[in-house]
Amino acid sequence: MESLSTTNMWLGILAVVSLLEFLMIVGAGLFAYKMYNQVMSTVETIERVHVAPLRARVDGILDEVQTVTEKVKHAQESVSDVFRQVTGTGTMVADTVRTKAWPIFGVIQGLRTVANTMMKNGKNDRPPAARYGT
């Protein structure tokens, strides 16, 4: 019988130790939950006080950047259109001047040829091959 009382005593000690372990785990769990709530409160406060205004400012800046980018794209398209129009107009003006100027150049070339022929009056009539060295 002596051994049963010893066994019961050890079982009682184990039960008390198990109860203490359980209470320590529950206490650690409550402490962890309390710390979690405190950390989440701190994170929410930091987000509300610091992150939210900063994000609002960054969003505003990004909106302004997008607006400026759209304006620059529009300006680039406008400038490209103007250059295309100017190029087309310049080509058209050059073609018109060429068309109107060719008869004048032809007349001037003809007058020059006539003047050279009259000035030479038959002098220095060498064949072209001898004049160019071939």
N, CA, C and O atoms as a GROMACS GRO file, in nm:
protein
  536
    1MET      N    1   0.081  -0.117   0.000
    1MET     CA    2   0.000   0.000   0.000
    1MET      C    3   0.087   0.125   0.000
    1MET      O    4   0.050   0.232  -0.048
    2GLU      N    5   0.196   0.105   0.053
    2GLU     CA    6   0.290   0.215   0.060
    2GLU      C    7   0.319   0.266  -0.080
    2GLU      O    8   0.333   0.387  -0.100
    3SER      N    9   0.328   0.180  -0.175
    3SER     CA   10   0.363   0.221  -0.310
    3SER      C   11   0.250   0.300  -0.375
    3SER      O   12   0.276   0.387  -0.458
    4LEU      N   13   0.125   0.272  -0.338
    4LEU     CA   14   0.013   0.347  -0.393
    4LEU      C   15   0.013   0.491  -0.342
    4LEU      O   16  -0.017   0.583  -0.419
    5SER      N   17   0.045   0.513  -0.220
    5SER     CA   18   0.049   0.649  -0.168
    5SER      C   19   0.163   0.727  -0.232
    5SER      O   20   0.149   0.847  -0.259
    6THR      N   21   0.275   0.661  -0.257
    6THR     CA   22   0.386   0.726  -0.325
    6THR      C   23   0.345   0.762  -0.468
    6THR      O   24   0.373   0.871  -0.516
    7THR      N   25   0.279   0.669  -0.533
    7THR     CA   26   0.234   0.692  -0.671
    7THR      C   27   0.133   0.805  -0.674
    7THR      O   28   0.138   0.891  -0.762
    8ASN      N   29   0.041   0.806  -0.579
    8ASN     CA   30  -0.059   0.912  -0.572
    8ASN      C   31   0.006   1.048  -0.547
    8ASN      O   32  -0.035   1.150  -0.603
    9MET      N   33   0.108   1.047  -0.461
    9MET     CA   34   0.179   1.171  -0.433
    9MET      C   35   0.245   1.222  -0.561
    9MET      O   36   0.236   1.342  -0.591
   10TRP      N   37   0.310   1.134  -0.636
   10TRP     CA   38   0.375   1.175  -0.762
   10TRP      C   39   0.271   1.219  -0.864
   10TRP      O   40   0.295   1.313  -0.940
   11LEU      N   41   0.158   1.152  -0.868
   11LEU     CA   42   0.052   1.195  -0.959
   11LEU      C   43  -0.002   1.333  -0.920
   11LEU      O   44  -0.032   1.414  -1.008
   12GLY      N   45  -0.014   1.359  -0.795
   12GLY     CA   46  -0.058   1.490  -0.746
   12GLY      C   47   0.042   1.598  -0.784
   12GLY      O   48   0.004   1.707  -0.828
   13ILE      N   49   0.172   1.566  -0.765
   13ILE     CA   50   0.277   1.663  -0.802
   13ILE      C   51   0.272   1.690  -0.951
   13ILE      O   52   0.281   1.805  -0.994
   14LEU      N   53   0.257   1.585  -1.032
   14LEU     CA   54   0.248   1.601  -1.178
   14LEU      C   55   0.126   1.684  -1.217
   14LEU      O   56   0.132   1.767  -1.308
   15ALA      N   57   0.014   1.662  -1.147
   15ALA     CA   58  -0.108   1.738  -1.175
   15ALA      C   59  -0.087   1.886  -1.143
   15ALA      O   60  -0.128   1.973  -1.220
   16VAL      N   61  -0.024   1.914  -1.030
   16VAL     CA   62   0.002   2.054  -0.992
   16VAL      C   63   0.098   2.118  -1.092
   16VAL      O   64   0.077   2.232  -1.132
   17VAL      N   65   0.202   2.046  -1.131
   17VAL     CA   66   0.299   2.100  -1.229
   17VAL      C   67   0.230   2.125  -1.363
   17VAL      O   68   0.255   2.226  -1.428
   18SER      N   69   0.144   2.030  -1.404
   18SER     CA   70   0.071   2.046  -1.530
   18SER      C   71  -0.021   2.167  -1.522
   18SER      O   72  -0.032   2.243  -1.618
   19LEU      N   73  -0.088   2.185  -1.407
   19LEU     CA   74  -0.175   2.301  -1.389
   19LEU      C   75  -0.094   2.430  -1.394
   19LEU      O   76  -0.139   2.528  -1.453
   20LEU      N   77   0.023   2.431  -1.333
   20LEU     CA   78   0.109   2.550  -1.337
   20LEU      C   79   0.156   2.578  -1.481
   20LEU      O   80   0.160   2.693  -1.524
   21GLU      N   81   0.191   2.471  -1.553
   21GLU     CA   82   0.232   2.489  -1.693
   21GLU      C   83   0.117   2.546  -1.775
   21GLU      O   84   0.136   2.636  -1.856
   22PHE      N   85  -0.003   2.493  -1.753
   22PHE     CA   86  -0.120   2.542  -1.826
   22PHE      C   87  -0.144   2.690  -1.796
   22PHE      O   88  -0.170   2.769  -1.886
   23LEU      N   89  -0.136   2.725  -1.669
   23LEU     CA   90  -0.156   2.865  -1.630
   23LEU      C   91  -0.049   2.956  -1.690
   23LEU      O   92  -0.077   3.069  -1.729
   24MET      N   93   0.076   2.905  -1.696
   24MET     CA   94   0.183   2.984  -1.757
   24MET      C   95   0.159   3.002  -1.907
   24MET      O   96   0.182   3.110  -1.960
   25ILE      N   97   0.111   2.898  -1.974
   25ILE     CA   98   0.083   2.909  -2.118
   25ILE      C   99  -0.033   3.005  -2.141
   25ILE      O  100  -0.028   3.086  -2.234
   26VAL      N  101  -0.137   2.998  -2.058
   26VAL     CA  102  -0.250   3.091  -2.071
   26VAL      C  103  -0.202   3.233  -2.045
   26VAL      O  104  -0.240   3.326  -2.115
   27GLY      N  105  -0.119   3.250  -1.943
   27GLY     CA  106  -0.064   3.384  -1.912
   27GLY      C  107   0.020   3.436  -2.028
   27GLY      O  108   0.010   3.554  -2.064
   28ALA      N  109   0.105   3.350  -2.086
   28ALA     CA  110   0.188   3.391  -2.201
   28ALA      C  111   0.099   3.426  -2.320
   28ALA      O  112   0.126   3.522  -2.392
   29GLY      N  113  -0.010   3.348  -2.339
   29GLY     CA  114  -0.104   3.377  -2.447
   29GLY      C  115  -0.172   3.511  -2.428
   29GLY      O  116  -0.184   3.589  -2.523
   30LEU      N  117  -0.216   3.539  -2.306
   30LEU     CA  118  -0.279   3.668  -2.278
   30LEU      C  119  -0.179   3.783  -2.295
   30LEU      O  120  -0.213   3.889  -2.349
   31PHE      N  121  -0.057   3.761  -2.250
   31PHE     CA  122   0.047   3.863  -2.266
   31PHE      C  123   0.075   3.888  -2.416
   31PHE      O  124   0.090   4.002  -2.459
   32ALA      N  125   0.081   3.778  -2.493
   32ALA     CA  126   0.105   3.792  -2.636
   32ALA      C  127  -0.011   3.864  -2.704
   32ALA      O  128   0.012   3.949  -2.790
   33TYR      N  129  -0.136   3.833  -2.666
   33TYR     CA  130  -0.252   3.900  -2.722
   33TYR      C  131  -0.251   4.048  -2.689
   33TYR      O  132  -0.280   4.133  -2.773
   34LYS      N  133  -0.216   4.079  -2.562
   34LYS     CA  134  -0.208   4.220  -2.521
   34LYS      C  135  -0.100   4.293  -2.601
   34LYS      O  136  -0.121   4.406  -2.645
   35MET      N  137   0.016   4.230  -2.620
   35MET     CA  138   0.124   4.290  -2.699
   35MET      C  139   0.080   4.308  -2.845
   35MET      O  140   0.111   4.409  -2.907
   36TYR      N  141   0.009   4.208  -2.899
   36TYR     CA  142  -0.040   4.217  -3.036
   36TYR      C  143  -0.134   4.336  -3.052
   36TYR      O  144  -0.121   4.412  -3.148
   37ASN      N  145  -0.227   4.353  -2.958
   37ASN     CA  146  -0.318   4.468  -2.964
   37ASN      C  147  -0.241   4.600  -2.956
   37ASN      O  148  -0.272   4.695  -3.027
   38GLN      N  149  -0.141   4.604  -2.868
   38GLN     CA  150  -0.063   4.727  -2.853
   38GLN      C  151   0.016   4.757  -2.981
   38GLN      O  152   0.021   4.872  -3.026
   39VAL      N  153   0.077   4.654  -3.040
   39VAL     CA  154   0.152   4.673  -3.165
   39VAL      C  155   0.059   4.716  -3.277
   39VAL      O  156   0.093   4.807  -3.353
   40MET      N  157  -0.058   4.653  -3.288
   40MET     CA  158  -0.152   4.691  -3.393
   40MET      C  159  -0.202   4.834  -3.373
   40MET      O  160  -0.220   4.907  -3.470
   41SER      N  161  -0.223   4.873  -3.250
   41SER     CA  162  -0.264   5.011  -3.221
   41SER      C  163  -0.156   5.109  -3.263
   41SER      O  164  -0.184   5.213  -3.322
   42THR      N  165  -0.031   5.074  -3.232
   42THR     CA  166   0.082   5.159  -3.271
   42THR      C  167   0.095   5.167  -3.423
   42THR      O  168   0.118   5.275  -3.477
   43VAL      N  169   0.080   5.054  -3.492
   43VAL     CA  170   0.089   5.051  -3.638
   43VAL      C  171  -0.023   5.135  -3.700
   43VAL      O  172   0.001   5.212  -3.793
   44GLU      N  173  -0.144   5.121  -3.648
   44GLU     CA  174  -0.256   5.200  -3.699
   44GLU      C  175  -0.233   5.349  -3.676
   44GLU      O  176  -0.263   5.431  -3.763
   45THR      N  177  -0.180   5.384  -3.560
   45THR     CA  178  -0.150   5.525  -3.532
   45THR      C  179  -0.044   5.578  -3.627
   45THR      O  180  -0.057   5.687  -3.681
   46ILE      N  181   0.062   5.500  -3.648
   46ILE     CA  182   0.169   5.543  -3.740
   46ILE      C  183   0.112   5.557  -3.880
   46ILE      O  184   0.143   5.653  -3.950
   47GLU      N  185   0.029   5.462  -3.921
   47GLU     CA  186  -0.029   5.469  -4.054
   47GLU      C  187  -0.120   5.591  -4.068
   47GLU      O  188  -0.114   5.660  -4.170
   48ARG      N  189  -0.201   5.617  -3.968
   48ARG     CA  190  -0.293   5.730  -3.972
   48ARG      C  191  -0.220   5.863  -3.968
   48ARG      O  192  -0.255   5.956  -4.041
   49VAL      N  193  -0.118   5.873  -3.884
   49VAL     CA  194  -0.049   6.001  -3.864
   49VAL      C  195   0.057   6.027  -3.970
   49VAL      O  196   0.070   6.140  -4.018
   50HIS      N  197   0.133   5.925  -4.008
   50HIS     CA  198   0.247   5.947  -4.097
   50HIS      C  199   0.225   5.895  -4.239
   50HIS      O  200   0.251   5.966  -4.336
   51VAL      N  201   0.179   5.773  -4.251
   51VAL     CA  202   0.173   5.710  -4.382
   51VAL      C  203   0.059   5.767  -4.466
   51VAL      O  204   0.078   5.794  -4.585
   52ALA      N  205  -0.059   5.785  -4.408
   52ALA     CA  206  -0.174   5.833  -4.485
   52ALA      C  207  -0.149   5.972  -4.545
   52ALA      O  208  -0.175   5.991  -4.664
   53PRO      N  209  -0.098   6.071  -4.469
   53PRO     CA  210  -0.070   6.201  -4.532
   53PRO      C  211   0.039   6.192  -4.638
   53PRO      O  212   0.031   6.257  -4.742
   54LEU      N  213   0.141   6.111  -4.609
   54LEU     CA  214   0.248   6.095  -4.708
   54LEU      C  215   0.194   6.031  -4.835
   54LEU      O  216   0.229   6.074  -4.945
   55ARG      N  217   0.111   5.931  -4.822
   55ARG     CA  218   0.052   5.866  -4.939
   55ARG      C  219  -0.036   5.964  -5.016
   55ARG      O  220  -0.035   5.965  -5.139
   56ALA      N  221  -0.112   6.045  -4.943
   56ALA     CA  222  -0.196   6.144  -5.010
   56ALA      C  223  -0.110   6.242  -5.090
   56ALA      O  224  -0.145   6.277  -5.203
   57ARG      N  225   0.000   6.287  -5.032
   57ARG     CA  226   0.090   6.379  -5.104
   57ARG      C  227   0.152   6.312  -5.225
   57ARG      O  228   0.160   6.372  -5.332
   58VAL      N  229   0.195   6.187  -5.209
   58VAL     CA  230   0.254   6.114  -5.321
   58VAL      C  231   0.151   6.092  -5.432
   58VAL      O  232   0.182   6.107  -5.550
   59ASP      N  233   0.028   6.058  -5.393
   59ASP     CA  234  -0.078   6.041  -5.494
   59ASP      C  235  -0.103   6.172  -5.568
   59ASP      O  236  -0.122   6.172  -5.689
   60GLY      N  237  -0.102   6.284  -5.494
   60GLY     CA  238  -0.119   6.415  -5.559
   60GLY      C  239  -0.006   6.445  -5.656
   60GLY      O  240  -0.029   6.495  -5.766
   61ILE      N  241   0.116   6.415  -5.613
   61ILE     CA  242   0.232   6.439  -5.700
   61ILE      C  243   0.224   6.351  -5.824
   61ILE      O  244   0.252   6.396  -5.935
   62LEU      N  245   0.185   6.225  -5.807
   62LEU     CA  246   0.173   6.134  -5.921
   62LEU      C  247   0.063   6.182  -6.016
   62LEU      O  248   0.077   6.170  -6.138
   63ASP      N  249  -0.046   6.236  -5.962
   63ASP     CA  250  -0.150   6.291  -6.049
   63ASP      C  251  -0.097   6.409  -6.128
   63ASP      O  252  -0.125   6.422  -6.247
   64GLU      N  253  -0.020   6.497  -6.062
   64GLU     CA  254   0.039   6.611  -6.132
   64GLU      C  255   0.137   6.565  -6.239
   64GLU      O  256   0.140   6.620  -6.349
   65VAL      N  257   0.217   6.464  -6.208
   65VAL     CA  258   0.312   6.411  -6.305
   65VAL      C  259   0.238   6.355  -6.426
   65VAL      O  260   0.279   6.376  -6.540
   66GLN      N  261   0.129   6.284  -6.401
   66GLN     CA  262   0.051   6.229  -6.510
   66GLN      C  263  -0.009   6.341  -6.595
   66GLN      O  264  -0.010   6.332  -6.718
   67THR      N  265  -0.058   6.446  -6.531
   67THR     CA  266  -0.114   6.560  -6.604
   67THR      C  267  -0.007   6.626  -6.689
   67THR      O  268  -0.030   6.656  -6.806
   68VAL      N  269   0.110   6.650  -6.631
   68VAL     CA  270   0.220   6.713  -6.706
   68VAL      C  271   0.264   6.624  -6.821
   68VAL      O  272   0.292   6.672  -6.931
   69THR      N  273   0.270   6.493  -6.797
   69THR     CA  274   0.309   6.400  -6.902
   69THR      C  275   0.210   6.405  -7.018
   69THR      O  276   0.250   6.406  -7.134
   70GLU      N  277   0.082   6.409  -6.987
   70GLU     CA  278  -0.020   6.419  -7.092
   70GLU      C  279  -0.006   6.550  -7.169
   70GLU      O  280  -0.021   6.552  -7.291
   71LYS      N  281   0.022   6.660  -7.097
   71LYS     CA  282   0.040   6.789  -7.165
   71LYS      C  283   0.162   6.785  -7.256
   71LYS      O  284   0.159   6.838  -7.367
   72VAL      N  285   0.270   6.724  -7.209
   72VAL     CA  286   0.392   6.715  -7.290
   72VAL      C  287   0.367   6.630  -7.414
   72VAL      O  288   0.412   6.664  -7.523
   73LYS      N  289   0.295   6.519  -7.398
   73LYS     CA  290   0.263   6.436  -7.514
   73LYS      C  291   0.179   6.514  -7.614
   73LYS      O  292   0.202   6.507  -7.735
   74HIS      N  293   0.082   6.588  -7.562
   74HIS     CA  294  -0.002   6.669  -7.652
   74HIS      C  295   0.081   6.776  -7.722
   74HIS      O  296   0.065   6.798  -7.842
   75ALA      N  297   0.170   6.841  -7.648
   75ALA     CA  298   0.257   6.942  -7.709
   75ALA      C  299   0.349   6.880  -7.813
   75ALA      O  300   0.372   6.938  -7.918
   76GLN      N  301   0.402   6.762  -7.784
   76GLN     CA  302   0.489   6.694  -7.879
   76GLN      C  303   0.412   6.661  -8.007
   76GLN      O  304   0.464   6.678  -8.117
   77GLU      N  305   0.290   6.614  -7.992
   77GLU     CA  306   0.209   6.583  -8.110
   77GLU      C  307   0.180   6.711  -8.188
   77GLU      O  308   0.184   6.710  -8.311
   78SER      N  309   0.152   6.820  -8.118
   78SER     CA  310   0.124   6.947  -8.187
   78SER      C  311   0.248   6.995  -8.263
   78SER      O  312   0.237   7.038  -8.378
   79VAL      N  313   0.364   6.987  -8.198
   79VAL     CA  314   0.487   7.031  -8.264
   79VAL      C  315   0.517   6.942  -8.384
   79VAL      O  316   0.559   6.991  -8.489
   80SER      N  317   0.496   6.812  -8.371
   80SER     CA  318   0.518   6.721  -8.484
   80SER      C  319   0.425   6.755  -8.599
   80SER      O  320   0.467   6.754  -8.715
   81ASP      N  321   0.299   6.785  -8.568
   81ASP     CA  322   0.205   6.823  -8.673
   81ASP      C  323   0.249   6.952  -8.742
   81ASP      O  324   0.242   6.963  -8.864
   82VAL      N  325   0.294   7.049  -8.663
   82VAL     CA  326   0.341   7.176  -8.721
   82VAL      C  327   0.462   7.152  -8.810
   82VAL      O  328   0.469   7.208  -8.919
   83PHE      N  329   0.557   7.068  -8.765
   83PHE     CA  330   0.674   7.039  -8.849
   83PHE      C  331   0.633   6.969  -8.978
   83PHE      O  332   0.688   6.999  -9.085
   84ARG      N  333   0.536   6.878  -8.969
   84ARG     CA  334   0.489   6.813  -9.092
   84ARG      C  335   0.426   6.914  -9.186
   84ARG      O  336   0.447   6.908  -9.308
   85GLN      N  337   0.348   7.007  -9.130
   85GLN     CA  338   0.285   7.108  -9.214
   85GLN      C  339   0.389   7.201  -9.276
   85GLN      O  340   0.381   7.235  -9.394
   86VAL      N  341   0.488   7.241  -9.194
   86VAL     CA  342   0.593   7.330  -9.245
   86VAL      C  343   0.674   7.259  -9.352
   86VAL      O  344   0.709   7.319  -9.454
   87THR      N  345   0.704   7.133  -9.330
   87THR     CA  346   0.780   7.057  -9.429
   87THR      C  347   0.701   7.047  -9.559
   87THR      O  348   0.756   7.066  -9.667
   88GLY      N  349   0.573   7.017  -9.548
   88GLY     CA  350   0.489   7.009  -9.667
   88GLY      C  351   0.480   7.144  -9.738
   88GLY      O  352   0.487   7.150  -9.860
   89THR      N  353   0.466   7.251  -9.661
   89THR     CA  354   0.458   7.385  -9.718
   89THR      C  355   0.590   7.422  -9.784
   89THR      O  356   0.591   7.478  -9.894
   90GLY      N  357   0.703   7.391  -9.719
   90GLY     CA  358   0.835   7.420  -9.776
   90GLY      C  359   0.856   7.345  -9.906
   90GLY      O  360   0.909   7.402 -10.002
   91THR      N  361   0.817   7.220  -9.910
   91THR     CA  362   0.831   7.142 -10.032
   91THR      C  363   0.744   7.201 -10.142
   91THR      O  364   0.787   7.211 -10.258
   92MET      N  365   0.623   7.240 -10.106
   92MET     CA  366   0.533   7.299 -10.205
   92MET      C  367   0.589   7.432 -10.258
   92MET      O  368   0.584   7.458 -10.378
   93VAL      N  369   0.642   7.515 -10.168
   93VAL     CA  370   0.700   7.643 -10.211
   93VAL      C  371   0.822   7.618 -10.301
   93VAL      O  372   0.838   7.685 -10.403
   94ALA      N  373   0.906   7.523 -10.262
   94ALA     CA  374   1.025   7.493 -10.344
   94ALA      C  375   0.984   7.443 -10.482
   94ALA      O  376   1.042   7.483 -10.582
   95ASP      N  377   0.883   7.356 -10.488
   95ASP     CA  378   0.836   7.308 -10.618
   95ASP      C  379   0.779   7.421 -10.701
   95ASP      O  380   0.802   7.428 -10.822
   96THR      N  381   0.706   7.511 -10.637
   96THR     CA  382   0.648   7.625 -10.710
   96THR      C  383   0.758   7.716 -10.763
   96THR      O  384   0.753   7.760 -10.878
   97VAL      N  385   0.858   7.745 -10.678
   97VAL     CA  386   0.969   7.832 -10.722
   97VAL      C  387   1.045   7.765 -10.836
   97VAL      O  388   1.080   7.830 -10.934
   98ARG      N  389   1.071   7.634 -10.822
   98ARG     CA  390   1.140   7.562 -10.928
   98ARG      C  391   1.062   7.567 -11.059
   98ARG      O  392   1.119   7.590 -11.165
   99THR      N  393   0.932   7.546 -11.050
   99THR     CA  394   0.848   7.545 -11.170
   99THR      C  395   0.849   7.682 -11.237
   99THR      O  396   0.856   7.692 -11.360
  100LYS      N  397   0.843   7.788 -11.157
  100LYS     CA  398   0.839   7.923 -11.214
  100LYS      C  399   0.978   7.971 -11.255
  100LYS      O  400   0.990   8.054 -11.344
  101ALA      N  401   1.084   7.919 -11.191
  101ALA     CA  402   1.219   7.970 -11.216
  101ALA      C  403   1.288   7.901 -11.333
  101ALA      O  404   1.379   7.959 -11.392
  102TRP      N  405   1.248   7.780 -11.369
  102TRP     CA  406   1.319   7.708 -11.475
  102TRP      C  407   1.315   7.784 -11.609
  102TRP      O  408   1.418   7.789 -11.676
  103PRO      N  409   1.206   7.842 -11.648
  103PRO     CA  410   1.210   7.917 -11.773
  103PRO      C  411   1.306   8.036 -11.766
  103PRO      O  412   1.374   8.068 -11.863
  104ILE      N  413   1.311   8.100 -11.648
  104ILE     CA  414   1.402   8.214 -11.634
  104ILE      C  415   1.546   8.168 -11.642
  104ILE      O  416   1.627   8.231 -11.709
  105PHE      N  417   1.579   8.058 -11.576
  105PHE     CA  418   1.715   8.004 -11.584
  105PHE      C  419   1.748   7.961 -11.727
  105PHE      O  420   1.861   7.980 -11.773
  106GLY      N  421   1.650   7.905 -11.796
  106GLY     CA  422   1.673   7.865 -11.934
  106GLY      C  423   1.703   7.984 -12.023
  106GLY      O  424   1.792   7.980 -12.107
  107VAL      N  425   1.628   8.092 -12.003
  107VAL     CA  426   1.650   8.214 -12.082
  107VAL      C  427   1.787   8.272 -12.049
  107VAL      O  428   1.860   8.312 -12.139
  108ILE      N  429   1.823   8.275 -11.920
  108ILE     CA  430   1.954   8.329 -11.881
  108ILE      C  431   2.065   8.243 -11.940
  108ILE      O  432   2.164   8.298 -11.991
  109GLN      N  433   2.053   8.112 -11.935
  109GLN     CA  434   2.155   8.023 -11.991
  109GLN      C  435   2.166   8.044 -12.142
  109GLN      O  436   2.275   8.046 -12.198
  110GLY      N  437   2.050   8.060 -12.207
  110GLY     CA  438   2.052   8.085 -12.351
  110GLY      C  439   2.122   8.216 -12.384
  110GLY      O  440   2.202   8.222 -12.477
  111LEU      N  441   2.092   8.322 -12.306
  111LEU     CA  442   2.156   8.452 -12.329
  111LEU      C  443   2.306   8.442 -12.304
  111LEU      O  444   2.384   8.504 -12.376
  112ARG      N  445   2.345   8.369 -12.207
  112ARG     CA  446   2.486   8.351 -12.176
  112ARG      C  447   2.558   8.280 -12.293
  112ARG      O  448   2.667   8.318 -12.335
  113THR      N  449   2.493   8.176 -12.341
  113THR     CA  450   2.551   8.102 -12.454
  113THR      C  451   2.563   8.192 -12.576
  113THR      O  452   2.664   8.190 -12.646
  114VAL      N  453   2.460   8.271 -12.602
  114VAL     CA  454   2.463   8.364 -12.716
  114VAL      C  455   2.575   8.466 -12.696
  114VAL      O  456   2.648   8.496 -12.789
  115ALA      N  457   2.587   8.518 -12.573
  115ALA     CA  458   2.690   8.619 -12.546
  115ALA      C  459   2.829   8.559 -12.564
  115ALA      O  460   2.916   8.623 -12.623
  116ASN      N  461   2.852   8.438 -12.514
  116ASN     CA  462   2.982   8.373 -12.529
  116ASN      C  463   3.014   8.349 -12.677
  116ASN      O  464   3.126   8.370 -12.722
  117THR      N  465   2.914   8.307 -12.749
  117THR     CA  466   2.936   8.281 -12.891
  117THR      C  467   2.969   8.410 -12.964
  117THR      O  468   3.057   8.410 -13.050
  118MET      N  469   2.902   8.516 -12.933
  118MET     CA  470   2.927   8.644 -13.002
  118MET      C  471   3.061   8.703 -12.959
  118MET      O  472   3.128   8.768 -13.039
  119MET      N  473   3.100   8.682 -12.835
  119MET     CA  474   3.226   8.738 -12.786
  119MET      C  475   3.344   8.664 -12.849
  119MET      O  476   3.445   8.726 -12.883
  120LYS      N  477   3.332   8.536 -12.865
  120LYS     CA  478   3.441   8.459 -12.924
  120LYS      C  479   3.453   8.494 -13.072
  120LYS      O  480   3.563   8.518 -13.124
  121ASN      N  481   3.343   8.495 -13.136
  121ASN     CA  482   3.339   8.526 -13.278
  121ASN      C  483   3.436   8.439 -13.356
  121ASN      O  484   3.506   8.487 -13.445
  122GLY      N  485   3.441   8.311 -13.322
  122GLY     CA  486   3.524   8.217 -13.394
  122GLY      C  487   3.665   8.205 -13.343
  122GLY      O  488   3.739   8.122 -13.395
  123LYS      N  489   3.708   8.280 -13.243
  123LYS     CA  490   3.843   8.272 -13.190
  123LYS      C  491   3.853   8.150 -13.098
  123LYS      O  492   3.756   8.107 -13.036
  124ASN      N  493   3.976   8.095 -13.093
  124ASN     CA  494   4.005   7.981 -13.005
  124ASN      C  495   3.910   7.864 -13.029
  124ASN      O  496   3.856   7.805 -12.936
  125ASP      N  497   3.891   7.835 -13.153
  125ASP     CA  498   3.807   7.719 -13.183
  125ASP      C  499   3.893   7.594 -13.182
  125ASP      O  500   3.948   7.555 -13.285
  126ARG      N  501   3.904   7.534 -13.070
  126ARG     CA  502   3.973   7.407 -13.059
  126ARG      C  503   3.869   7.300 -13.034
  126ARG      O  504   3.763   7.324 -12.977
  127PRO      N  505   3.903   7.182 -13.076
  127PRO     CA  506   3.809   7.074 -13.049
  127PRO      C  507   3.805   7.048 -12.898
  127PRO      O  508   3.906   7.064 -12.830
  128PRO      N  509   3.694   7.008 -12.850
  128PRO     CA  510   3.681   6.986 -12.705
  128PRO      C  511   3.776   6.881 -12.653
  128PRO      O  512   3.818   6.890 -12.537
  129ALA      N  513   3.813   6.783 -12.731
  129ALA     CA  514   3.903   6.677 -12.682
  129ALA      C  515   4.039   6.734 -12.652
  129ALA      O  516   4.100   6.696 -12.553
  130ALA      N  517   4.090   6.825 -12.734
  130ALA     CA  518   4.222   6.884 -12.711
  130ALA      C  519   4.216   6.977 -12.592
  130ALA      O  520   4.315   6.989 -12.519
  131ARG      N  521   4.105   7.043 -12.570
  131ARG     CA  522   4.093   7.138 -12.461
  131ARG      C  523   4.094   7.066 -12.326
  131ARG      O  524   4.147   7.120 -12.229
  132TYR      N  525   4.038   6.946 -12.317
  132TYR     CA  526   4.030   6.874 -12.190
  132TYR      C  527   4.144   6.776 -12.170
  132TYR      O  528   4.143   6.701 -12.072
  133GLY      N  529   4.240   6.774 -12.258
  133GLY     CA  530   4.359   6.692 -12.236
  133GLY      C  531   4.344   6.548 -12.276
  133GLY      O  532   4.427   6.466 -12.236
  134THR      N  533   4.244   6.512 -12.351
  134THR     CA  534   4.233   6.372 -12.396
  134THR      C  535   4.253   6.360 -12.542
  134THR      O  536   4.247   6.250 -12.596
   0.00000   0.00000   0.00000
